[in-house]
Amino acid sequence: MNKKIGFIGVSNMATAIIGGMLDSNFTDASNIYINDMSAEKCDTFAKKGVVVCDTNEDVVLNADIIVVAVKPQNYAEVLSAFSALDCMDKIFVSIAAGISIDFVRTQLAQNVKVVRVMPNTPLLLSKGATALCPSSDMTDEEFEPVKNMFALGGVVEVFDESHMNEIISVNGSSPAYIYLFAKAMSDYAVSCNIDRDKALNLICATFEGAAAMIRESGDDIETLISKVCSKGGTTIEAINSFKENNFEEIVKNAMTACTRRAEELGK
């Protein structure tokens, strides 16, 4: 891949994306341009042949695809600094929650091509789940290198932008839900004098196995639940307790709150 790819900010997510490209030989290190306030991060990639730029503007001028890897609150300040540059032949990639295609274009004051992306942190282990939405004026040929770049880190799915705030609660934020569930399970184990590390080993394997069952068994989720719940057995008691405490409603409410915050960030 000969496209030049720039990163404004070398966040953990950007680090994972760059690492994936280098490890897979997706592109030569000399085709990657970065700028970050952390000299340590820049030095690490410079040793691998990545080009370190003095300014964000240099990244934009040199790259064909620019990944903006800063916090949502900083997007307006960072993007507006490029409004005087001619960016019409560039593709901008937004990986921040709530930052829409129109928001990027408004701050740049240019009708550039944009890919809105919502990755998640397991991308750091090449086990990510990434949602993507290209602007409607992008061709498949233009979108393909961006899509492939994220596919190096795991599963990718393409969505209409009308769902991109909602999808944050499905994949972007959801690892934290799983961690909280694992914590509650391991805390219970510890309260029963069970070693936490041993319990977590079983919990993690169970999560992995359950995910594999959803993917590969051919059963829908309700059927999978019923197959674990013997009448009068132990599992049905736990499931009944979840239902009595409105577990599914709690999850839905949490995901709604997540979406609401994404909408606030994009305003």
Summary of the structure (lengths in Angstrom):
residues: 267
radius of gyration: 21.4
end to end distance: 35.3
largest distance: 69.8
contacts: 793
relative contact order: 0.10
helix: 57%
strand: 13%
